[in-house]
Amino acid sequence: MRHRELYSNLVALPPLFIRLDGRSFHRFAESWALERPFDERFANAMARVGERLITESGLSPDLAFTFSDEINLYFSRLPFNGRVEKLDSVTASFAASALTIAMESTEPVSFDARIIHVTPEVAPEYLIHRQGEAWRNHMNAYCQYILVREGMTRKEAAAFLKGRPAREMHEVAFSRGVNLAETPAWQRRGILVRKRERKVKGFNPRAGKVEESYRSEVITDRNLPVFASPEGRALLSSILRSP
């Protein structure tokens, strides 16, 4: 019956991203008592999910970039021999379980997953694109929050903002006393969780002397540069490894 398993032999090659998107997360805003337009507890929980995906899932992605209800995982090496069904199902299910724990949720949550093939040259552009989406999400979230607070329904606010250029959304917020360029960086640019090697010194009893070695650690950066800037591109080049 193995031949009846659809896509069971479909494999992907590194490098690639897996993008996880929360399914209908707007339903949890009230039950989780999330603050609007951004909830720091939820953002920290998503960052913690990214960290656990790197350190505890057995999948070992190189990094996780998260904003809103989205997590992007970069793989320079692939588990499961690159089997697409396993990659998508395990990342999504692990993330859902980890977020349920992090938010102490009594309701089940779910993610969908998709694979994005990249080359070493395209990988930075992908993250630049997703960070741009984080900025657009940030503008829309603040403007919608402001308009709803003034009396619009969420549907009316969404219709009012649809298709408006960034400068007009800036004006909507600025005229109400909110400077979108001065909101917390994690809201504007997302959160990056990544591996880093740290040099340490320790006594080697076999050699009988102090020696230097490297240890891997995972760090979470909530104050990211703009990825499209020279500083941002230098950061991406330093952390996006080739297979």
N, C-alpha and C positions, 0 to 999 in steps of 0.2 A: 504493500500500500504506500510505500515511500514515494513512488512516482506521483501520487495524488496530492502531495504536499506542495501547495503553490508557493513559488519563490524560495523553496528550501535550499536551492543550490545557487541562489543569487548572491554574489559577493561584491564587496567594495574594496578599493585599494586606497591606502593612505597617500598623502594627507587628506583629511576631510574634517568637516564640522558636523556635529549633530545638534540641531536646534530643537529644544523642548519648549512647547507652548502650553501654558495652563489652559485647561478646558473649562470654559464658563466660570472663571474665577470671580466674575462680578457678583455671583450668587453668594459668595462667602463674605462680602464686605460687611454685611450687617451681623452675621453670626459670629464673625471673628472680631467685630467691633473695630474695624480698620478706620484710621483717620484719613481724611481727605484734605488735599489732593494726593498726598503721599503718606504712607505709614512706615515708620522706621523699623518697627518690630517685624513687619512682613518682609521688608527689604533685607534685614539681617538674617531672617529665616531662609530666604532664597540664597543668600551668600553662603549660609551654613550648608544648604543642600549641595551647592557647588563644591564646597570643601569636602563633603562626605563622598561625593561622586569621585573626586580625585584620590582620596585616601582610603576609603572603606569599601567601595563598590566592587573592587577587583577589575574595574575597567581601565583605570589609570589614564584618564585624559591629561593632556599637558596643562590645560587651563579651562576655566569656566568664566564666561562673561555674562553678567545678568543685569537685567533691568525689567521693571514692571513684572509681568508673569512669564518672562522668557529667560531661558538659560542656553547659552551657546557653548558647546564643548569642542575643543580642538584635539584631534588625535594625530600624532606623528607615527604612532604604531597602533595596530588594531588587535583587540581580543577576538576570540571566536573565529579566527582565520578570516575575518572580514565579513562573516555572514550577516546580511542586511537584516533579516528577521530578528536575529539575536541582538544585534546592536540597537535597533529601535526599541524592541520590547523590553530589554533589560534596563536600558537607560531611563526610559519613561516610567517603568514600574518602580525602580529604585528611587527616582526623584519623587514620585508620588508618596511613597512610604516615608521618605526622609522629611518631606514637608509636613505631612500629617503629624509626625512626631514633633517637629520643630514648633508648629503652631498649636500643639495640644488640641487638635481638631477632633470633634466627635463625628464629623461628617467625612466620608471618603473623598479624596481629590484625585484628579487624573491629569496627565500630560499627554499630548501627542508628540510624535518625534518624526523628524525628517532628516535625511542625509544630504549634505551639500559637498560635492566634490570640488576640491580646489587644487591649485599648484602652489609651490612655495611663493611664487610671485603674486598669486591672487589672494592668498590667505590674509595678508594685511588689509587688502581692499575690502574683503568681506567684513572684517571687524570695524573698519571705518564706516561702512554702510550701516551696520547694526547700531553703532554708536550714534549715527545720524538719526536713526529711527528712535533711539532713546531720547534725543533732543526734541524730536517732533512729538513724541508721546508726552514729554514733560510740559511742553507748551500747551498742548491740548488739555492735559489734566488740570493745569492751573486755570486756564480760561473757562473750562466747563464748570469747575468748582465755583469760580467767581459769578458766572451767569446764573447758576442754580441758586446760589445764595441770594441773588437779587430777585429771584422769583420765577425764573424759567424752569420748565421741566427738563429732565436730562435729555429727552428726545428733542425738545426745542433747541436746547443749547448745542447739541451735536449737529443739528441741521444748520444752525447759525454759523458754526465754525467750519463746516465742511468746505474744503477747497480754498479756504482763506490763506493768503501767503503769510510767511513768518512775520513780516513787518506789521501787518494788521493785528496779528495775535499778540505781538509785543505791546502794541498800543492798547489793546483791550485790557491787558494786565496792568500796564504802567499807569493808565488813566485811573485805575482803582488802587494805586499805591503799591503794586507788586512789580519789582524789577526782576525779570526772569533771569537776567545774567548774574544775579547775586544770590540765587537760591543755592542750597547745598550741592556740592559737586556731584555727589552720588545720584541725586535726582536728575541732573542734566546729562551726565556722562556715563552712568552705570557703575557697576562694581566688578572688579577683576580679581579672581582667585587663581593663583598660579603657583607652580613649583619654583623653588629657588635653591641653588646650592650655596651653602655657607661654609667658609673655611674655619676649621676649629683646630686647636692644639690639644694633644693628649699624650700621656706617657705610654709608650709601647714597651711592655715588659719583655718581649722577645728580643727587641733591639737594645733594650736598656737605656732608652733615651726618649726625649719629647719629640714628637713628630707632628707635622701638619697633615690634615686630611679634610675631605669635603663631606658634608652631610646635607641631605635633601630636606627641605622644609617647605611648608605651604603658607603663603602669605595672602592677606586680603587687602586690596587697595581700594579705598573709597574716595580717593582724591586724584582721579586720573587726569592726565592731560588730554587735550583733543587729539584723537588718534591721527587725524589728517595733518597735524602740525609737525614740524621737524622733530620736536621732542617726542611726540606720540609715535611717529614712524620709527624713531630710534628704539623706543621701548618695544614696539611690536617685533622689530627685527631681532632683538635680543632674546625674545622668548618663544618665537615661532620656529621650532626646530623642523628640519627636513627629515623625512624617513630614511 
